């Protein structure tokens, strides 16, 4: 966990590395709630980065988004659906 502005996960054989920025203020359209703008939760970020480290997928890989959506369905039923649904918002 950090506050340096980085969310990342790496799959390196026997050594998986994950870092999550707890101060991240990103948003997404929630496809399960009429595309309402919602803040990306720390839980979603952790699930997403964990998926990268376990699956070994590269950034911007839609398989990771789909896996994260499956995890989040049982937590708060939010759905990001696509890799480009992630943005800064000043609303």
C-alpha positions in Angstrom: 0.0 0.0 0.0 1.3 3.4 -0.8 0.4 7.1 -1.5 2.7 7.7 -4.4 0.1 7.5 -7.2 0.8 4.1 -8.5 -1.4 1.0 -8.8 0.5 -1.9 -10.3 0.9 -5.6 -10.2 3.4 -7.9 -11.7 3.6 -11.6 -12.3 7.2 -12.7 -12.2 7.2 -16.5 -11.9 7.5 -17.3 -8.2 7.5 -13.7 -7.2 4.3 -11.7 -7.6 4.4 -8.0 -6.7 1.4 -5.7 -6.1 1.2 -2.0 -5.0 -2.0 0.0 -4.5 -2.3 3.7 -4.0 -4.8 4.3 -1.2 -5.4 7.9 -2.2 -6.5 7.1 -5.8 -9.5 9.2 -6.9 -10.5 7.6 -10.1 -14.1 7.1 -11.4 -15.9 4.9 -13.8 -19.4 4.5 -15.3 -21.2 1.7 -13.4 -22.8 -0.5 -16.1 -25.0 -2.2 -13.5 -26.5 1.1 -12.4 -27.6 3.0 -15.6 -24.0 4.0 -16.3 -24.0 6.3 -13.2 -20.6 7.8 -12.4 -19.1 6.1 -9.4 -15.8 6.3 -7.6 -13.5 3.4 -8.1 -13.3 1.8 -4.7 -10.1 0.7 -3.0 -11.6 -2.8 -2.9 -12.0 -2.8 -6.8 -8.4 -1.5 -7.2 -7.0 -4.3 -4.9 -9.1 -6.9 -6.7 -8.0 -5.6 -10.1 -4.3 -5.5 -9.3 -4.6 -8.9 -7.5 -6.0 -10.3 -10.8 -3.0 -8.9 -12.7 -0.6 -10.5 -10.3 -2.3 -13.9 -10.3 -3.3 -14.1 -13.9 -0.1 -12.5 -15.2 -2.1 -10.3 -17.5 -0.7 -7.0 -18.9 -2.1 -3.6 -18.2 -5.2 -2.7 -20.3 -6.1 -6.3 -20.6 -9.9 -6.7 -20.7 -9.6 -10.2 -19.1 -8.5 -8.5 -15.9 -11.5 -6.1 -16.0 -13.9 -9.1 -16.5 -12.3 -11.0 -13.6 -12.5 -7.9 -11.4 -16.1 -7.4 -12.3 -16.9 -11.0 -11.3 -15.2 -10.4 -7.9 -17.0 -7.1 -7.4 -20.4 -8.5 -8.3 -20.7 -10.2 -4.9 -19.2 -7.2 -3.0 -21.1 -4.2 -4.3 -22.5 -5.3 -7.8 -20.6 -2.6 -9.7 -19.4 -3.4 -13.3 -16.7 -1.5 -15.2 -17.0 -3.7 -18.3 -14.2 -2.2 -20.4 -10.6 -1.2 -19.9 -11.2 2.4 -21.0 -13.9 3.0 -18.4 -11.5 4.7 -15.8 -11.0 8.4 -15.6 -10.5 11.5 -13.4 -13.6 13.4 -12.6 -14.1 16.9 -11.2 -18.0 16.8 -11.0 
